[in-house]
Amino acid sequence: MRNGCADHSNWRQLIDMGSTKSANSTSGIPGVDLDGRLVDHFLKANIPGLRGRLRMLRAQGGQSNPTYILAYDNRKLVLRRRPDGVLLPSAHAVGREYRVQQALWSTGVAVPRVILHCTDPAIARTEFYIMDHVEGRTFQQDSLPGVDRAQVRPMLLNLARMLARIHSVDIDAAGLRAFGRQKDYFARQINLWSRQWKLSKGRDLQDMNRLPDWLLDNLPQETATTIVHGDYRSGNVIFHPTGSSIRAVLDWELSTLGHPFADLAHVCAYIWVMSDIQADIQRAPRSSASICGLTMSEFADAYFKEAATDLRLSKFHMAFALFRNAAIYEGVLDRARRGNAAATDAARLGNAVPVLARRAVELTVAGEDFMDVAQSLANRG
């Protein structure tokens, strides 16, 4: 089996015979845009023991790679694929997701078990991989609105501890030494997202134009190289159905080797600095984790303790996180303009770009109280 795919001659015949048969005829649910009969035949040929009729559901949330829940009588799976259409270079790396989750399966990091990876577009139109479905709770807003106040604090502290666990993985033992370059991480990332901004921008924003220069002029000394998730936050994990533990960390497409504080600043930005933006994008009531008795500083301290590190977060890390998210959001808006965004709220993400850039600029002039300043930004609206 090459690239996780069997001989495709039969699949191509199925396309000729039945590609007009909608995936919805298998799933019975609108919104599923795959050929259900084709996917069903492929899975049963490659994964022993699947029984019954395939039901498919397009997973909600996510701005990048279309994701589908595949249910049989005796097993639930997840298919995650690249979007359709013309994509930016190196974007939507589902093969990268597959590789890192496969490597982390035997470590203390909670990841779904991956099953196969396929690069042939005959099955799902683009490259994809299959993993086991993990039962639990997922949340669209990272500050966990609607969760019992007494549960929010332990859930978020577990989020901090799981991140420290990711960063403690021995990259040699996991076979990930060649997973990314190990020097000048932040400089390379700033240049990368500056290029992505220029490739995808549909308007000129002075804040976005000036942030790369400030970031490059204020690069901290890099003294650590770990696995970096790339989009670690509450919305990309599965929590226990009723408890506070984390059952799986999802969405590894941006993972690489780099500085761990890129992840730490990113999750802090989503929970505290961007809580109002996220609520507005999703047309939901605004909520702040600080109301439930947990500050950004306490969250970071829980991470530092679990990671056993003397390094500390800085305003550089927070400004970088906001700049990077602004560039990513603009990329989603660009895909919406070209008609191949994975989420219907892509256009609303574009409205957040100037707000994120302005907040990043405000953090560049903050003092030692930058965490308090960061938390206040979302409260100001």
Summary of the structure (lengths in Angstrom):
residues: 381
radius of gyration: 20.8
end to end distance: 52.9
largest distance: 65.7
contacts: 1257
relative contact order: 0.13
helix: 47%
strand: 11%
